[in-house]
């Protein structure tokens, strides 16, 4: 059984991760750390394990082999560098860090320690995303000209997100830094390295962070990427659109329409393609990889984590400075 420590219950997904680790039949939760002692102690009691108030003490324990990090985003760098230096395998919630400079410190520690690292990018395993990735590899879109991704909900307008979620000192941002990670890491997955980025973020309900956000990027191949997100949209479907010189795809959830001149059986309009199975969740892939010693799974490693932060950091700079940010 893989011995796992849970690092903080700050993130709204922490409880779900802990339940999976506890019930997957491959792991045992041996300890909890949280910078909020009251929150951490209550969670440890709930999980039936020990609460350790000192992070250094927890990471020095030989019975901790891996950690699941749900600490505030702004604390990730310090927490994860310590975990890597202690030789612990790392699963972390996204975004990795608010800045690329911080991410590079984490990367250095991970590579020096030789530990397995996985970031939580669940939408990279969706059937429509895997289908699109395969079609890109096969040239079915020709030259991609534009990718549009959207993920939004009513967390602010529906008043169901917790108040602490809007503390910039912890969260590092608002809708784009949180839910916007999903459309942003999909753009990076499909289009690669960005050349320039900008963002336009608003807060119509008056929160101190962005509630409604759009980022636009030009990528190295000349394609444009549009990432849309927000906490103020009712019943907004997860949307993925890919347009190219020879093919197009439009997906609302897993309802996919696909057209391609490059594939003989897909001509003259749209079809509903057969989709692959969804991949295992990133957390399950992490557990399996640590047990098998196979390293970071495809699309979920440290460089994937840095690519997301590159887009996020520069989109925020673009919004704050009313500018287009060139990336070198």
C-alpha positions in Angstrom: 0.0 0.0 0.0 1.3 3.4 -1.0 1.7 5.7 2.1 0.2 9.1 1.3 0.1 12.4 3.2 -2.5 15.0 2.4 -1.1 18.6 2.4 -3.9 21.1 3.3 -7.6 21.1 2.8 -7.6 24.6 1.5 -8.6 23.7 -2.1 -12.3 22.8 -2.8 -11.2 19.5 -4.4 -9.2 18.3 -1.4 -12.0 16.3 0.1 -12.6 14.4 -3.2 -8.9 13.6 -3.6 -8.7 12.3 -0.1 -11.8 10.1 -0.6 -10.3 8.6 -3.7 -6.9 7.9 -2.1 -8.6 6.4 0.9 -10.9 4.1 -1.1 -8.9 3.1 -4.1 -7.5 0.0 -2.5 -3.9 1.0 -3.4 -3.1 3.6 -0.8 -3.2 4.5 2.9 -3.5 8.0 4.2 -1.1 8.2 7.1 -1.0 11.9 7.9 -2.5 15.3 7.3 -0.7 18.7 7.4 -2.5 22.1 7.2 -1.3 25.6 8.0 -4.7 26.0 9.6 -4.4 23.7 12.6 -8.1 23.6 13.4 -9.0 22.7 9.8 -6.3 20.1 9.6 -7.0 18.4 12.9 -10.7 18.1 12.0 -9.8 16.6 8.6 -7.3 14.2 10.1 -10.0 13.0 12.6 -12.4 12.5 9.7 -9.9 10.5 7.7 -8.7 8.5 10.7 -5.1 9.5 10.6 -2.6 11.7 12.4 -2.5 15.5 12.1 1.1 16.8 12.0 1.2 20.6 12.5 4.8 21.0 11.2 5.3 20.4 7.5 9.0 19.7 8.0 8.2 17.0 10.6 5.7 15.4 8.3 8.0 15.3 5.3 10.8 13.8 7.4 8.7 10.7 8.2 9.8 7.6 6.4 6.3 6.2 6.3 5.3 9.1 3.9 6.1 8.1 0.3 3.9 10.5 -1.6 1.9 13.7 -1.0 -1.2 15.2 -2.4 -1.0 19.0 -2.3 -4.1 21.2 -2.0 -2.5 24.1 -0.3 -3.2 27.7 -1.4 -1.8 28.3 -4.9 0.6 31.0 -3.6 2.1 28.5 -1.1 2.7 25.7 -3.7 6.3 26.7 -4.4 7.5 26.4 -0.8 5.5 23.3 0.0 6.4 21.4 -3.2 10.1 22.3 -3.1 10.3 20.9 0.5 8.3 17.8 -0.5 10.7 17.1 -3.5 13.8 17.7 -1.4 12.4 15.2 1.1 12.1 12.6 -1.7 8.3 12.5 -1.7 6.4 11.8 -5.0 4.1 14.8 -5.7 0.5 15.1 -6.9 -0.7 18.7 -7.0 -3.8 20.7 -7.8 -3.4 23.2 -10.5 -2.1 25.9 -11.1 1.4 24.8 -10.1 2.5 28.3 -9.1 1.4 31.9 -10.0 4.7 32.6 -11.9 7.0 30.7 -14.2 10.0 31.7 -12.0 8.5 29.8 -9.1 7.6 26.9 -11.3 11.2 26.6 -12.4 12.3 26.3 -8.7 9.9 23.4 -8.3 11.1 21.8 -11.5 14.7 22.0 -10.3 13.9 20.3 -6.9 11.8 17.6 -8.6 14.5 16.7 -11.2 17.3 16.7 -8.6 15.3 14.4 -6.3 14.1 12.2 -9.1 10.5 12.0 -7.8 7.4 11.4 -9.8 5.3 14.6 -10.4 1.7 14.8 -11.6 -0.5 17.9 -12.0 -4.3 17.6 -12.0 -5.3 18.2 -15.6 -8.5 16.1 -15.8 -9.8 17.5 -19.0 -6.8 16.2 -21.0 -8.2 12.8 -20.4 -11.7 13.5 -21.8 -12.8 11.5 -24.8 -13.3 14.5 -27.1 -9.9 15.9 -26.1 -8.1 12.6 -26.8 -10.0 12.3 -30.1 -8.9 15.8 -31.1 -5.3 15.1 -30.1 -5.3 12.0 -32.3 -6.8 13.9 -35.2 -4.2 16.7 -34.9 -1.4 14.0 -34.9 -2.9 12.5 -38.1 -3.2 15.8 -39.9 -7.0 15.7 -40.1 -7.3 19.5 -39.3 -4.6 20.5 -41.8 -3.0 23.6 -40.5 -4.8 24.6 -37.3 -5.9 28.2 -37.4 -8.0 28.7 -34.2 -8.8 26.8 -31.0 -11.5 28.0 -28.7 -12.1 26.5 -25.3 -14.7 27.5 -22.7 -15.3 26.4 -19.1 -17.6 28.5 -16.9 -20.0 28.2 -14.0 -22.2 30.3 -11.7 -20.0 30.1 -8.6 -20.3 33.9 -7.9 -23.6 34.7 -9.6 -25.1 31.7 -7.9 -23.4 32.5 -4.6 -22.0 29.0 -3.9 -18.3 29.4 -3.9 -16.7 30.0 -0.4 -15.7 33.6 0.4 -12.1 32.6 1.0 -11.9 31.6 -2.7 -11.5 35.2 -3.6 -8.5 36.0 -1.4 -5.8 37.0 -4.0 -3.0 36.4 -1.4 -3.9 32.7 -1.4 -5.6 32.1 -4.7 -3.3 34.3 -6.8 -6.2 35.3 -9.0 -9.9 34.6 -9.7 -11.8 32.8 -12.4 -8.9 32.5 -14.8 -6.4 31.3 -12.2 -8.9 28.7 -11.1 -11.5 27.3 -13.6 -9.6 29.0 -16.4 -6.8 26.6 -16.0 -8.8 24.0 -17.9 -9.2 25.9 -21.1 -5.7 27.2 -20.8 -4.0 23.8 -20.4 -6.1 22.6 -23.4 -4.7 25.4 -25.6 -1.2 24.4 -24.6 -1.9 20.7 -25.2 -3.1 21.4 -28.8 -1.0 24.3 -29.9 2.3 24.2 -28.0 4.4 27.3 -27.3 2.7 30.7 -27.2 4.3 33.8 -28.9 2.2 36.5 -27.3 -0.7 36.6 -24.9 -3.3 39.1 -23.5 -6.3 38.9 -21.3 -9.4 40.9 -20.5 -10.9 40.2 -17.0 -13.9 41.8 -15.3 -15.6 41.5 -11.9 -19.2 42.5 -12.4 -20.2 41.3 -8.9 -17.5 43.2 -7.2 -15.2 40.5 -6.0 -11.5 41.5 -5.5 -10.4 39.1 -8.2 -11.6 38.4 -11.8 -15.1 36.8 -12.1 -15.4 36.8 -15.9 -12.3 36.3 -18.1 -11.1 35.8 -21.7 -7.5 35.2 -22.8 -6.2 35.2 -26.3 -2.9 33.9 -27.5 -0.9 33.5 -30.7 1.1 30.3 -30.8 4.4 29.5 -32.6 2.6 28.0 -35.6 0.5 31.1 -36.1 -2.7 29.7 -34.7 -4.9 31.7 -32.4 -6.1 30.3 -29.1 -9.1 31.6 -27.1 -9.7 30.6 -23.5 -13.0 31.7 -21.9 -14.0 31.2 -18.3 -16.0 32.8 -15.5 -17.9 32.4 -12.3 -21.0 34.2 -13.6 -22.5 31.9 -16.3 -25.6 29.7 -15.8 -25.5 26.3 -17.4 -22.5 27.0 -19.6 -21.4 23.8 -21.4 -17.7 22.8 -21.6 -17.0 23.9 -25.2 -14.1 23.0 -27.5 -13.8 24.2 -31.0 -10.9 23.4 -33.4 -10.7 25.0 -36.9 -8.1 24.2 -39.5 -7.5 24.4 -43.2 -8.8 20.9 -43.8 -11.0 20.1 -40.8 -13.1 21.4 -37.9 -14.5 20.0 -34.7 -17.1 21.4 -32.3 -17.8 19.8 -29.0 -20.2 20.6 -26.3 -19.3 18.3 -23.5 -18.8 15.0 -25.2 -21.3 15.8 -28.0 -18.9 16.1 -30.9 -19.3 17.1 -34.5 -16.3 16.6 -36.8 -15.5 17.3 -40.4 -12.3 16.7 -42.4 -11.2 16.8 -46.0 -8.1 14.8 -45.0 -10.0 11.7 -44.1 -11.8 9.9 -46.9 -14.7 8.7 -44.8 -15.3 12.2 -43.4 -16.3 14.5 -46.3 -19.2 16.8 -47.1 -20.4 17.9 -43.7 -20.1 16.8 -40.1 -20.2 13.4 -38.5 -20.5 12.2 -34.9 -17.2 10.3 -34.5 -16.6 7.3 -32.2 -14.7 8.6 -29.2 -12.1 6.8 -27.2 -12.6 6.0 -23.6 -11.7 8.6 -21.0 -8.4 8.2 -19.4 -8.1 7.5 -15.7 -8.1 10.5 -13.5 -4.8 12.3 -13.0 -4.8 11.2 -9.4 -5.2 7.5 -10.3 -2.6 7.8 -13.0 -0.3 9.3 -10.4 -0.8 6.5 -7.9 -0.3 3.8 -10.6 2.9 5.6 -11.9 4.4 5.8 -8.4 3.6 2.1 -7.6 5.0 1.0 -11.0 7.9 3.4 -11.1 7.1 4.6 -14.6 7.4 8.4 -14.0 5.1 11.2 -15.0 2.2 10.2 -17.3 1.9 11.9 -20.7 0.5 15.4 -20.5 0.7 15.7 -16.7 4.3 16.3 -16.0 6.3 19.3 -14.8 6.8 20.9 -18.2 3.0 20.7 -18.8 2.6 22.4 -15.5 5.0 25.2 -16.4 3.2 25.7 -19.8 -0.1 26.5 -18.1 1.5 29.0 -15.7 3.2 30.7 -18.7 -0.2 31.4 -20.2 -1.8 32.4 -16.9 0.9 34.7 -15.8 1.1 36.6 -19.1 -2.7 36.8 -19.5 -2.9 38.5 -16.1 0.0 40.8 -17.1 -1.9 41.7 -20.3 -5.1 42.5 -18.4 -3.3 44.5 -15.7 -1.3 46.6 -18.2 -3.8 46.8 -21.0 -1.2 45.2 -23.3 -0.2 42.3 -25.4 2.7 40.4 -23.8 5.3 38.9 -26.0 6.8 35.6 -24.8 10.5 34.8 -25.5 
